[in-house]
Amino acid sequence: MPPPPHAVAPPVPRAIRKVGAPLAVIIVLGTIAGLILVLLTAVNPVGTAIGFALATVALILVLLAYLWLDRWEPEPPRLLILAFLWGASVAVVVSVALEMVVDAAVNSGGADSSPITIALGAPVVEEAAKGLFLLIMMTGARRNELNSLTDCLVYAGVTAIGFAWLENIFYIADGASLSDSLLTAGIRLVMGPFAHPLFTTFTAIGVYFALQQRNRLTKAGCVLIGYLGAVIMHGLWNGSALLGAGAYFGLYFVWMMPVFILAVTLAVRSRRREQRIVAEKLPGMVAAGLITPTEAGWLGTIHTRKQVVAAATGYGGRPAGRGVKKFAIQVVELAFVRDRIDRGFGDARVFALQQLEVDGVVAARAAAGPVLHWLNGYRPPVA
């Protein structure tokens, strides 16, 4: 007898391992970002409105690219919001304050920022302010969210997106006329929407390699090398703009675009590696009785996972679909912890984390039990 239609799975219980950002911190950082926008609006309401509209469109497009990259093991929404707000508040305020100090030290009474501040001071300060968020992510329970290079790239990118969003609004609003503002928007939003995320990508790579080391000095060295790479990339970008249009466009096409293509290739390969890690760990979960062979068949790719979630939604409604999706994500989390152990990074803390993830899989299975039982007789259509 076929199962009754719309057999709704009970709601998934709260995750056993809950890693997020304190709501109070998010509110404070959001308030700071809002106050910066209010200040810009008070100085130049029309320019700020234009900058806000255009910069937000660019922000959405770049953010969608990072959310696509993050589909295999989605990061906690609160942490992503915190990363964005860190870039749009703390990183901006710290950068402005320190750059003013640097400029006062090297610029003897000039009205405009000195070339030293633009080409050297700004990259050093801004990449440190953005990269500090990744260093915070390396500490405490949030370290557990940095399971792969993809995770490091996503947090670095979202932080840089927040920073670039407010910076773009400021520069567009600072135009002397509408044509100046639109020219600035074209240069910053059409030619360089990924500029800040690209710079911070180097810090993310350094953090990722640091996480693979046991020696603290080696960890610090990896982070420092990544940070210096970010500073150099940022400094070349800023410095080329000081040398005129020829130098700017020459660097853009000869250096920045090839590096950007390499970074995209690296990100895509990292995403594919995440899929391979999960696929390799599924047989062990089947042997341990955590998942069934049928479930292992559809948990191995995003395409089949999406098909099964859609089928579960059609069978039991949106609660059933959400239950299956949370079950799949919990399995992926366990796969990455298991991979960490298999690579020789298993200590008492990681083994305790593995048990928490196992308990999470069991809890998610219990919550989505009816629809998972039905799915064991379901076969996703062949693409």
C-alpha positions in Angstrom: 0.0 0.0 0.0 1.5 3.4 -0.9 2.1 5.8 2.0 -0.6 8.4 2.7 0.0 11.7 0.9 1.6 14.6 2.8 2.9 12.5 5.7 4.6 15.4 7.4 7.9 14.7 9.2 8.1 16.1 12.7 10.3 19.2 12.9 14.0 18.7 13.2 15.2 19.3 16.8 17.8 22.0 17.5 21.2 21.0 16.2 23.3 19.4 18.9 26.3 21.5 17.8 25.1 25.0 17.3 27.8 27.4 16.1 26.6 30.9 15.3 27.1 34.6 16.1 25.7 36.3 19.1 22.6 38.2 18.1 23.7 41.2 20.2 27.0 41.5 18.2 25.1 41.3 14.9 22.8 44.1 16.0 25.7 46.3 17.2 27.7 45.8 14.0 24.6 46.4 11.9 23.9 49.6 13.8 27.5 50.8 13.1 27.1 50.1 9.4 23.7 51.9 9.4 25.2 55.0 11.1 28.0 55.1 8.5 25.3 55.2 5.8 23.3 57.9 7.6 26.5 60.0 7.9 27.2 59.6 4.1 23.6 60.5 3.3 23.7 63.6 5.5 26.8 64.8 3.6 25.6 63.9 0.0 22.1 62.4 -0.1 21.8 62.2 -3.9 25.2 60.7 -4.4 24.7 58.2 -1.5 21.4 57.1 -3.0 23.0 56.5 -6.4 25.9 54.7 -4.7 23.7 52.6 -2.5 21.5 51.4 -5.4 24.4 50.6 -7.7 26.7 49.1 -5.1 23.8 46.9 -3.7 23.2 45.5 -7.2 26.8 44.5 -7.5 26.8 43.2 -4.0 23.9 40.8 -4.7 25.6 39.4 -7.9 28.9 38.8 -6.1 27.2 37.4 -3.0 25.2 34.9 -5.2 28.4 33.6 -6.6 29.7 32.9 -3.1 26.4 31.3 -2.0 26.7 29.0 -5.1 30.2 28.1 -4.0 28.9 27.3 -0.5 26.1 24.9 -1.5 27.8 21.6 -0.5 28.2 22.5 3.1 26.2 25.7 3.8 27.7 27.8 6.5 25.5 29.0 9.4 23.5 32.1 8.2 24.3 34.0 11.4 28.0 33.6 10.8 27.7 34.8 7.2 25.7 37.8 8.4 28.4 38.5 11.0 31.1 38.2 8.3 29.3 40.7 6.1 28.7 43.2 8.9 32.3 42.8 10.1 33.4 44.0 6.7 30.8 46.8 6.5 31.5 48.1 10.0 34.5 47.1 12.0 36.8 46.7 9.0 35.7 50.0 7.5 36.0 52.0 10.8 39.4 50.5 11.7 40.7 51.1 8.2 39.5 54.7 8.0 41.0 55.5 11.4 44.4 53.9 10.8 44.7 55.3 7.3 44.1 58.8 8.7 47.0 58.1 11.1 49.2 56.9 8.4 48.3 59.8 6.1 49.0 62.3 8.8 52.4 60.8 9.4 53.5 60.8 5.7 51.5 63.6 4.2 52.6 67.1 5.3 49.3 69.1 5.2 48.1 67.8 1.8 44.4 67.8 1.2 44.3 64.5 -0.6 45.7 61.2 0.6 49.3 60.7 -0.2 50.4 58.1 -2.8 52.1 56.2 0.1 48.8 55.9 1.9 47.0 54.8 -1.2 49.5 52.3 -2.5 50.9 50.9 0.8 49.1 52.1 3.8 45.6 51.3 2.6 46.4 47.7 1.5 48.3 46.9 4.7 45.5 48.3 7.0 42.4 47.1 5.0 43.7 43.6 4.4 44.5 43.3 8.1 41.1 44.6 9.1 39.3 42.1 6.8 41.6 39.2 7.6 41.1 39.6 11.4 37.7 38.0 11.0 39.3 34.9 9.6 41.7 34.8 12.6 38.6 35.0 14.9 37.1 32.1 13.0 40.2 30.0 13.7 39.4 30.2 17.5 37.0 28.3 19.7 34.0 26.4 18.4 33.9 28.4 15.2 37.1 26.6 14.1 34.8 23.6 13.4 33.2 25.5 10.5 36.5 25.8 8.6 36.4 22.3 7.2 37.8 23.1 3.7 39.3 25.7 1.5 35.9 26.5 0.3 34.8 27.5 3.8 37.8 29.8 4.2 37.1 31.4 0.8 33.4 31.9 1.6 34.0 33.7 4.9 36.8 35.8 3.4 34.7 36.7 0.4 31.6 37.6 2.4 33.7 39.8 4.7 35.3 41.5 1.7 31.9 42.0 0.1 30.7 43.9 3.1 33.8 46.1 3.1 33.6 46.7 -0.7 29.9 47.6 -0.5 30.4 50.5 1.9 33.6 51.6 0.2 31.9 51.7 -3.2 29.0 53.7 -1.8 31.5 56.2 -0.4 33.5 56.6 -3.6 30.4 56.9 -5.8 28.8 59.4 -3.5 32.1 61.4 -3.4 31.9 62.2 -7.1 31.8 65.9 -7.9 29.0 65.4 -10.5 26.6 62.8 -11.6 28.9 61.9 -14.5 31.9 61.5 -12.1 29.8 59.2 -9.8 28.7 57.1 -12.8 32.3 56.8 -14.1 33.4 55.8 -10.6 30.6 53.2 -10.5 31.6 51.8 -13.8 35.3 51.4 -12.9 34.6 49.9 -9.4 31.4 47.9 -10.0 31.8 46.7 -13.6 35.6 46.2 -13.8 36.3 45.4 -10.2 33.2 43.9 -8.4 35.4 41.0 -7.2 38.5 43.1 -6.4 38.3 43.1 -2.6 37.2 39.4 -2.4 40.1 38.5 -4.7 42.6 40.3 -2.4 41.2 38.6 0.7 41.3 35.2 -1.1 45.0 35.1 -0.4 44.5 35.5 3.3 41.9 32.7 3.1 44.4 30.4 1.4 47.0 31.2 4.1 44.4 30.4 6.8 43.5 27.2 5.1 47.1 25.9 5.0 47.6 27.1 8.6 44.7 24.9 9.7 46.6 21.9 8.2 49.7 22.5 10.4 50.4 21.4 14.0 53.3 23.7 14.8 52.1 27.2 15.9 55.0 28.9 14.2 54.3 27.2 11.0 50.6 28.2 11.3 51.6 31.8 11.9 53.9 31.7 8.9 51.1 30.4 6.6 48.7 33.2 7.7 51.4 35.8 7.3 52.3 34.7 3.8 48.6 34.7 2.8 48.2 38.2 4.3 51.3 39.5 2.4 49.8 38.1 -0.8 46.6 40.0 -0.2 48.5 43.2 0.5 50.6 42.9 -2.6 47.6 42.3 -4.8 45.8 45.2 -3.2 48.9 47.4 -3.5 49.4 46.7 -7.2 45.7 47.5 -7.8 45.8 50.8 -6.0 49.3 51.7 -7.3 48.3 51.2 -10.9 45.5 53.6 -10.6 48.0 56.3 -9.5 50.1 55.8 -12.6 47.3 56.5 -15.0 44.8 54.7 -17.2 47.5 52.9 -19.2 49.0 51.3 -16.2 45.6 50.6 -14.6 44.2 48.8 -17.6 47.5 47.1 -18.4 47.7 45.6 -14.9 44.0 44.7 -15.0 44.3 42.6 -18.2 47.8 41.3 -17.9 47.8 40.4 -14.1 44.5 40.8 -12.3 42.3 39.0 -14.8 44.6 35.9 -15.0 44.9 35.8 -11.2 41.1 36.1 -10.9 40.6 33.2 -13.3 43.1 31.1 -11.3 41.2 32.0 -8.1 37.9 30.9 -9.7 39.4 27.7 -10.9 40.8 27.0 -7.4 37.4 27.7 -5.8 35.6 25.4 -8.2 38.2 22.6 -7.7 37.8 23.0 -3.9 34.0 22.7 -4.3 34.5 19.5 -6.3 36.9 18.2 -3.6 34.2 18.7 -1.0 32.0 16.4 -3.1 34.7 13.7 -3.3 35.3 13.8 0.5 31.6 13.2 1.2 31.3 10.5 -1.4 34.4 8.7 0.1 32.9 8.8 3.6 29.4 7.5 2.7 30.3 3.8 2.6 31.7 4.0 6.1 28.5 5.6 7.3 26.5 2.8 5.6 28.7 0.2 7.4 28.1 1.9 10.7 24.4 1.8 10.2 24.0 5.6 10.1 22.6 5.8 6.6 21.2 3.2 4.2 22.7 2.2 0.9 19.9 4.0 -0.9 20.6 7.2 1.0 24.3 6.9 0.1 23.3 6.8 -3.5 21.6 10.2 -3.5 23.8 12.0 -0.8 26.8 11.9 -3.1 26.0 14.8 -5.4 24.2 18.1 -5.2 22.1 17.3 -8.2 20.6 14.1 -6.7 20.3 15.7 -3.3 18.3 18.5 -4.8 16.1 16.0 -6.6 15.4 14.0 -3.4 14.6 17.1 -1.4 12.1 18.2 -4.1 10.6 14.7 -4.1 10.3 14.8 -0.3 8.6 18.2 -0.4 6.2 16.8 -3.0 5.5 13.8 -0.8 5.2 15.4 2.7 5.1 19.2 2.1 7.8 21.8 3.0 8.5 20.4 6.5 9.4 17.1 5.0 11.7 18.7 2.5 13.4 20.8 5.2 13.8 17.6 7.3 15.5 15.8 4.5 17.7 18.8 3.7 18.8 19.1 7.3 19.5 15.4 7.4 21.7 15.6 4.3 23.6 18.6 5.7 24.2 16.8 9.0 25.7 13.8 7.1 28.0 16.2 5.2 29.2 17.7 8.5 30.0 14.3 9.8 31.9 13.4 6.6 34.2 16.4 7.0 34.9 15.6 10.6 35.7 12.0 9.6 38.0 13.3 6.9 39.9 15.4 9.4 40.4 12.3 11.6 41.5 10.2 8.6 44.1 12.8 7.6 45.7 12.5 11.1 44.2 15.5 12.8 42.1 13.5 15.3 42.6 14.6 18.9 40.3 14.4 21.9 38.4 17.5 20.8 37.9 16.2 17.2 36.7 12.8 18.4 34.3 14.4 20.7 33.1 16.5 17.8 32.7 13.4 15.7 30.4 11.9 18.4 28.3 15.1 18.4 27.9 14.9 14.6 27.0 11.2 14.8 24.3 12.1 17.4 23.2 14.9 15.1 22.7 12.5 12.2 20.7 10.1 14.5 18.6 13.0 15.7 18.0 14.3 12.1 17.1 10.8 11.0 14.6 10.5 13.8 13.0 13.8 13.0 12.7 13.0 9.3 11.9 9.3 9.8 8.7 8.9 7.9 9.8 10.7 4.7 13.3 9.0 4.8 11.5 5.6 5.1 9.5 6.5 2.0 12.6 7.8 0.2 14.3 4.4 0.6 12.0 3.2 -2.1 12.4 6.3 -4.2 14.8 6.4 -7.1 15.9 9.8 -8.5 15.4 10.1 -12.2 18.5 9.8 -14.4 19.7 13.2 -15.6 
